[in-house]
């Protein structure tokens, strides 16, 4: 099962006003595990960015001046996501912008829904937590997902955070899969791209050692299991074989 957690940043809020995508960030899940494969691209929108949007994501017109057009990156983007299930927070917004970009390309698919299925994590969150705040920051707090690097919105960082939230919200594994033997990451963001949270490293987990009293209580519990099971305790068998 291949899923792509996706986020975009845009010049404004409405495609009907000619607003465009300026950043796409995607991370890949296979069988509900992060693979380390990702797609990241800044895009020249060929128009000015609304000041309100700049205050949200911090991406300026000057920064995007030398970036490729959507038409120049569309093939790589579609190749990365094609056939996957897209996981998006407030999916109608991002899907609407992607479809608007595709419609501008005469020789491309005009609708991302024909290439991918879509899961909206905002809809999932509202079902699980009715009447509560369900934006990404609120979900991070609820599921104890680290978003300390999220001073501004960024498509790749938000996609990485959303992947953790989605897996936690749906009861899945959030471990980063190492040792795949594939160093490629399908990144085409180039110089100046936002740093990846996975590469930067998350804060080290605090290790809490069991006290002597807790260890003694654990052994007493195993003794009780041994008595009830006729002497076989799988935990002790595993300890002795390791």
C-alpha positions in Angstrom: 0.0 0.0 0.0 1.6 3.2 -1.2 0.5 6.6 0.2 1.8 10.1 -0.4 1.3 12.7 2.3 1.1 16.0 0.4 1.0 19.7 1.1 1.2 22.8 -1.0 1.8 26.5 -0.5 0.2 29.0 -2.8 0.1 32.7 -3.7 -3.3 33.1 -2.2 -6.5 31.3 -1.3 -8.7 31.2 -4.4 -7.9 29.5 -7.8 -10.8 31.5 -9.2 -8.7 34.7 -8.6 -5.8 33.2 -10.5 -3.8 32.1 -7.5 -1.1 29.5 -8.2 1.0 26.8 -6.4 4.4 28.0 -5.3 5.6 24.9 -3.3 4.8 21.2 -3.3 6.0 18.8 -0.5 5.4 15.1 -0.4 6.6 12.2 1.7 6.0 8.6 0.9 4.5 5.9 3.1 4.6 2.2 2.1 2.5 -0.2 4.2 2.1 2.7 6.7 5.8 3.2 7.2 7.9 6.3 6.2 10.3 5.3 3.5 12.5 8.4 3.4 11.5 9.0 -0.2 10.1 12.5 -0.8 9.3 15.0 -3.5 9.9 18.7 -2.9 9.7 21.6 -5.3 9.5 25.4 -5.3 7.6 26.8 -8.3 7.6 30.2 -10.0 3.9 31.1 -10.1 4.2 33.8 -12.8 2.3 36.2 -10.6 2.7 38.2 -7.4 2.1 36.5 -4.0 -0.5 38.1 -1.7 1.1 39.7 1.3 -1.2 37.8 3.6 0.2 34.5 2.1 3.8 35.6 2.5 3.1 36.2 6.2 1.9 32.6 6.5 4.7 30.8 4.6 7.5 33.3 4.3 8.1 32.6 0.6 8.7 35.8 -1.4 8.4 36.7 -5.0 12.2 37.3 -5.2 13.0 33.8 -3.9 10.8 32.2 -6.6 12.1 34.3 -9.5 14.5 31.7 -10.7 12.5 28.6 -9.9 10.9 26.4 -12.6 7.4 26.8 -13.8 4.8 24.2 -12.9 4.8 23.0 -16.5 8.5 22.2 -16.2 8.0 20.0 -13.1 4.6 18.5 -13.7 5.9 15.3 -15.2 8.2 14.5 -12.3 5.5 15.4 -9.8 2.8 13.2 -11.5 5.3 10.3 -11.8 5.9 10.5 -8.0 2.3 10.5 -6.9 0.6 8.5 -9.7 -1.3 5.4 -8.4 -0.8 6.3 -4.7 -3.4 7.3 -2.1 -2.9 11.0 -1.3 -3.2 12.0 2.3 -3.9 15.7 2.6 -5.2 18.0 5.4 -8.2 19.9 4.0 -7.8 18.1 0.7 -10.3 20.2 -1.4 -7.9 23.2 -1.1 -4.7 21.4 -2.3 -6.5 19.2 -4.8 -8.3 22.2 -6.2 -5.0 24.0 -6.8 -3.3 21.0 -8.3 -6.2 20.4 -10.7 -6.2 24.1 -11.7 -2.5 23.8 -12.5 -3.1 20.6 -14.5 -5.9 22.2 -16.5 -3.4 24.8 -17.8 -1.4 22.0 -19.4 -2.9 20.8 -22.7 -0.9 17.6 -22.8 -1.4 16.5 -19.2 -4.0 14.8 -17.0 -6.6 17.5 -16.1 -7.6 16.0 -12.8 -5.4 14.4 -10.1 -8.4 12.4 -8.9 -8.0 10.3 -12.0 -4.5 9.3 -11.0 -4.8 9.0 -7.2 -7.4 8.4 -4.5 -7.5 11.0 -1.7 -7.9 10.8 2.1 -8.7 14.0 3.8 -7.2 14.0 7.4 -9.3 17.0 8.3 -12.5 15.0 7.7 -11.0 12.1 9.7 -10.1 14.4 12.6 -13.5 16.0 12.7 -15.1 12.5 12.9 -12.8 11.4 15.7 -12.8 14.8 17.6 -16.2 16.5 16.9 -16.5 20.0 18.2 -12.7 20.4 18.8 -10.0 22.3 16.9 -8.6 20.1 14.2 -6.0 22.2 12.5 -2.5 20.7 12.1 -1.1 22.4 15.2 -4.0 21.3 17.4 -3.6 17.7 16.1 0.1 17.8 16.9 -0.6 18.8 20.4 -3.3 16.1 20.8 -1.1 13.3 19.4 2.1 14.6 20.9 3.8 15.1 17.5 6.8 17.5 17.6 6.1 20.6 15.5 8.6 22.9 17.2 10.3 23.7 13.9 7.0 25.0 12.4 7.5 28.7 12.8 6.1 29.2 9.3 4.1 27.0 7.0 6.3 25.0 4.6 5.0 22.3 2.3 7.6 19.6 2.9 7.8 20.2 6.7 4.0 20.2 7.0 3.8 17.0 4.9 6.3 15.3 7.3 4.4 16.5 10.3 1.1 15.4 8.8 2.5 12.0 8.1 3.2 11.5 11.8 -0.2 12.9 12.8 -2.0 10.7 10.3 -0.2 7.5 11.5 -0.8 8.4 15.2 -4.5 9.3 14.5 -5.1 6.1 12.7 -3.2 3.9 15.1 -0.2 3.1 12.9 3.5 3.0 12.9 5.5 6.2 12.7 9.1 4.7 12.7 11.4 6.1 10.0 12.4 3.1 7.9 16.2 2.9 7.6 18.5 0.5 5.6 16.3 0.4 2.5 19.5 0.5 0.3 18.1 3.3 -1.8 19.6 6.7 -1.3 17.4 8.4 -3.9 14.8 10.8 -2.6 13.2 12.3 -5.8 13.9 15.8 -4.4 14.1 18.5 -7.0 13.9 21.6 -4.7 17.5 22.5 -5.4 19.6 25.0 -3.5 17.7 27.0 -0.9 15.1 24.3 -0.3 13.7 24.1 3.2 15.6 21.6 5.4 14.0 18.3 5.9 12.9 17.5 9.5 13.9 13.9 9.1 17.4 14.8 8.0 17.8 17.5 10.6 16.9 14.9 13.3 14.2 15.0 15.9 15.0 15.7 19.6 16.4 12.6 21.2 13.8 10.6 23.1 14.2 10.6 26.9 15.1 7.1 28.2 13.5 6.3 31.6 15.1 3.3 33.2 13.1 1.0 35.5 13.8 1.3 39.2 14.9 -1.7 41.3 11.4 -1.8 42.8 9.8 -1.8 39.3 12.2 -4.6 38.1 11.3 -6.7 41.2 7.6 -6.2 40.6 8.1 -7.2 37.0 9.8 -10.4 38.0 7.0 -11.2 40.5 4.5 -10.7 37.7 6.5 -13.2 35.5 6.5 -15.7 38.4 2.8 -15.5 38.6 2.5 -16.1 34.8 4.9 -19.0 35.1 2.7 -20.6 37.8 -0.5 -20.1 35.8 1.0 -21.4 32.6 2.8 -24.5 33.9 6.2 -22.9 33.9 6.4 -21.4 30.4 7.0 -17.6 30.1 7.7 -16.3 26.6 9.2 -13.1 28.0 11.9 -15.1 29.8 12.5 -17.4 26.8 13.1 -14.3 24.7 15.5 -12.8 27.3 17.5 -16.0 27.5 17.8 -16.3 23.7 18.9 -12.7 23.2 
